Amino acid sequence: MAFGALGCGLIAMAPVGVVAQSIEKYSTDMPSVFEIAQANSSSAALSSQTHAFEISPQPLAMALVAFSRISGIDVAIDGTLPDGLQSTAISGEMSATEALDRMLSQSGLAWQVLNATTISVIDPSRVSNDDNDFVTEPVVVTASRRAMGPNGVPDEVYSTPGSVVVITQESMRKAPVREAREIFNNVAGVDIANDAQDPGLTVNVRGQQEMGRVNVNIDGARQNYNQLTHGTASRVYVDPALLAQVEVEKSDLAKNGGAGTSAGIVTMRTLNTQDILDPDEDWGGKANLSRGTNQYDFAGDVAVGARVSPKFDLSAAVSRKVVGDYRPGTHNPGLYQEIDSTPKYVDVYSSRPEYSYVRQTSGLVKANLFLTEDQELNLGYVGSSTSYTKSSDSTNNYQDHNKTDVHTVTAKHVWNPESNLIAMNSGVYWTRTENHQFRPARYNASGAVTTDSFDNQYTLDTLGGEVSNSSSFDFDLSGDVASHLGLDYGVEYFQDKAKTSAELGGLGGAGAAYEIEGGTPAGERDVSGGFVAATYDLNNMFELRGGLRYDRYSLNGDSYWCEEQNSANLCEDGGTPLNIDLSEDGFSPSVGASVNVTPGIQLFANYRRNMRAPTIMESMIKGDHIGDNAGLPFYSNANLKPEESETKEVGVNFSFDNVLRQGDGLRAKVAYYRTSIDNYITLANVPQPTPKRTNLGVITNTSVEAEAIVNLTDPVYINGTEAELSYDAGEFYLGGTISISDTDLSGNHNPYVLDTAYDPFAAVNYTQLGATYLSYSDVNYGTADRLFGIYAIPKRKYTVDGGFRLFDQDLVLGMRASFVYPQDNFGSSNSSSIVSKYFKYRVFDFYSSYEINENLTLRFAVNNMLDEAYVQGTGGTFAPAPGRTAILTFSGNF
């Protein structure tokens, strides 16, 4: 599903009588629509209960929002209220009736009771007055939806029969972030797998990450960039200053965006005109300026918009961030334990004192053309250029300098005529991610070059498009029972083209261009898919859903394989050519059901299967481990199979108002899921075809290792429980999340990935004298301890967020806390220095804001208040997170 603009308090913006029984469909960029019908409410009355009102003179619409929040009474107002209309101040204990009379006493407006919890505010001159009753004509009006809790999450989240998360702009803005990954800190079932040195995102949803398992997109345009390195390989580069909203879909993949994906869809929507301008503004803008301690040197952004005409609007934004080599935390300084043949304890004192700098410039341009009353065209460009330094090993001894540029272009068409059969969305997009990386030469203690420098260029182009439509049918089964059938169907396609080049510095030492070029190989991948999904709703009480996906992929490229011991087949000689030509298709069903047990409680259950297509890097990896004469080649796997996953979940939504006091709200979502994955794809140690052999009177043969992408023959199981809860009483709020995950990510695999003859002793070590074996040992290739780079979300993660809104809610004071405990039962390689077990940690953040006036807000935040030393649990190279950082921000409207 998609969510539009947020709001609270006011339920309508036009003359109203009574709100009708349903809400029509809406899109990301359009508010919801309520049908308003004629009513005569002379028999209705408000409760005589008194409330403590303290509402200062202010624009009438805002005063009515405050009234609604205090009294718990919904208010519908006339969308054509005169500009500048102010309310009269009200203060003290009084009933809702008395408060409304005083508030409207100087406005010339009147109010009327629609029912016990809803009133309308009407201009008497615009309505008839028969028998002293207000009567309005039936109209259709735009309405705001209630958004509550610490992060302003819209109510639709808690009425969706599945697991979906919305990260609002309110949540992203309330505490400035050093990196984009921080906006996901308080999301249940989602973790970011990057360490603190790389500003790119690797989003983990319910234990799955990288290589397309999660479709991370910007405005619908997939961000598929992969680069082999220590740590995670899949990265998305985005500036949170340009984001309007992030939606994480974890249940429903029977939609466009689900092709080649198995875990979820993360849609990052960037700013558009409606996010910058108020509804009554023709032009204007917003600006934010931040500066802080701990090398948070500067962050600033400006966004402007203009409604040039009723048919055309424009918007643009630019952002700049400069952060330096930060200081890590010092409290509880232990970071992680390296899992190696000689385990090593690492803390902030045994690691590098300098960790990361980031220089990021970003911008966007949007144009919206309203072609007719039912058609619009949305055009957009989003781009960023980010310079940063990161380590290439777990000890932070070697640094690589990166400049990553991302360009995303989108074009979307919406056609939504007054028809139950057509609500069509289509679009095309293009994304280019380029990383220019310089790897300095490495030197030994005497100053001699041991490894040459590299100048590398990685490029991935993704071109895609999609079309979808929705149709709906209503059935009246009886006078009191109605049913509805909705059909959604569509097709999508995208193509990845990867290119890598490398140049040596010519300083001497080990190193060759093929090593870099093979690790992140060139190639082409085409993925297409289609879906049809049906939803049957019975009287808004019971809902049954069913869907079917068809997906197909193909991979093409030139590869090779080589081995260190065979002088006729060395990597520098070109090895043995290997053509990669993989393709497969399949159907993926899904089904779900939900029931509204009572008002405010909804039970749901979902089941789906998905096929995850391999990526270019997984299928065509080749060459050799970079530059240190490791003699560890990468082998392509021409027989790689797609992953097949199955996910089951059950859950419940809670949504209650007026729980402890009038106007408050309690929202919660709880879900349990279980996922099994067949043919799981990961990196592993495998044998080279020919063992290493020496002959010094006694013949000694030693197995020689390589690395390859393999399919596990054992299923991978991931199960967990997620919960999120928020309570909002206006003057104070409290929320939190719980994520509990159990990941059984280990298993056997076939280590003989090459279509060639292997020596009988390729996977063993032995010594013999003549015909007599002196010793013999199996190297145990194909087992779980030969797996590389396995990262899993925390076993347990708890977050809490609470605060107060004071002085007519102009002042907000809040605190957030996170408690993280590591996973402990997934496979790892004893020979890999990049697989480590991190230590548990806790982080406390303080945030605040003060609205000086309607155009200027001051924010102050302290991130990591207790100066905790920790690393992101699923990081890889495990650079420590920043220590205590205080940040001051000025936000303004113009």
CORURTA-V554297 format. One record per helix or strand of 3 or more residues. SS is the DSSP state (H for helix, E for strand). FROM is the first residue (numbers start at 1). LEN is the number of residues. If there is no record, write none. Layout:
SS;FROM;LEN  SS;FROM;LEN
This chain:
E;10;4  E;18;6  E;32;6  E;50;6  H;60;12  E;74;4  E;90;6  H;96;8  E;110;6  E;118;5  H;124;3  E;128;3  E;133;3  E;139;5  E;146;3  H;155;5  E;164;5  H;169;5  H;180;5  E;190;3  E;203;3  E;214;5  H;240;3  E;243;7  E;264;7  H;273;4  E;283;10  E;296;14  E;312;12  E;334;5  E;344;4  E;358;15  E;375;17  E;399;17  E;424;16  E;449;3  E;454;23  E;482;23  H;513;7  E;523;16  E;542;20  H;567;3  H;571;3  E;576;23  E;601;12  H;616;5  E;633;3  E;643;15  E;665;14  E;681;7  E;692;4  E;699;4  E;705;8  E;716;13  E;732;13  E;764;6  E;772;7  H;784;3  E;796;11  E;811;11  E;836;3  E;841;13  E;856;8  E;885;9
